[in-house]
Amino acid sequence: MNKGIVFNLNFEEWRQIRKNLDQTLMSYRFQKENIVMIQKLFGEMTEYWRDLGENAPVDLSIWINRLFSDYIFLTATGMSCHFLTQEFNNQCSGAQKLSVQQEAIEFSTSITKQSQTHREAIQFFILAPEFVWRFALRGITNKYLENRVKFYQQLDSIIEKRLEQIANGNILKYDALDLMIQTEIDHQNTLGTESKLPNRSINVANIREALVTVINGSIETVPMRITSFTAMNNRSNTHADKIGNLVWKSGTQFIINSAAICHDPKLWHDPEKFNPERFLLNPSAKDTFFVFGLGPRTCPGKHIAIANIKVLVALLYRKYSLELLDKDLPIKQKFVLINNCKGAKVILQKI
Ligand code: HEM
């Protein structure tokens, strides 16, 4: 478990990877490139909608997921996977289909599957007691471990290919991968290793761990407040603590039941109701709404995520008026570590 960022309880290790990732995600150039990319992908998506017929119902949960998948692979790896084009091809008839390189299809299919299985695996290892994954469900454990090997190999080969290109004079860009490489070089230099590419001291595992979270953490569409994004937030104390009369040994795991807090009728009036105005009428409700977590381990992608959502909503409402196809249907969702929206059909009317 003590690897990467999200579930890493080794404070020193977590701190280094987190510092590098923060530096990447907070960089001005990265944030600017992001907005431009979302705008471009939005333009591409609306062209497909036009070609599929302006009044045809559109499942936003699928399209926005494809848009963010394209976005995340472009920002994380600089590679284009054409998820939007593939979705267009799924929905249109033969003659209209666009050609997509077979290589891109194979890459996007395999890495998406690996990333989804990786998330299922994390959930399994958190929830199942040790004897279950060691003995009772050994087959499932092996499947998840084999998937992790393949997923990591795929990401390592992307990183190593890029390191080689940079060593051969290719200029660094402003996607997450290049920025993480730059941060890692800077880090090695501060340690006195004087990293000049393709120096072996570049820590590919550090870059990969950050990449895993960027890919895993940002690929799904999330229904935010109505269902909380995560069911729980985990914390562990590095030092022994005394709170009231209770003593907590160092290394104790604490689970914050965020889903319960998000639906607590003592904190929220009509907690199940979709009512964005609640924040205007009761600004203090914000304190109990921690969709991105709280404290030093709060989500480092928060600013990018908020900016992307704002841009996307503005682009969408500037061009269309939206109406849910079936207003009485409850939100369809699936929980694998996070709550994902699975189905939100709308009719788009061009303004
Ligand atoms: C709507 C979008 C997103 C939501 C709602 C969200 C929410 C969260 C939440 C609740 C946590 C746990 C925080 C805690 O325990 O206090 C988290 C952690 C994290 N998120 Fe996000 N996130 C989003 C997008 C992103 C994006 C776009 C990225 C990266 C580009 C990202 C990267 C991470 C990472 C690396 C962590 C682990 C932080 C740590 O343990 O130090 N997230 N996120």
Residues whose N, C-alpha, C, O or C-beta is under 5 A from the ligand:
A	BS01	HEM	I5 V6 R18 T213 V214 G217 S218 F229 T230 N233 N234 F290 V291 F292 G293 L294 P296 R297 T298 C299 P300 G301 A305
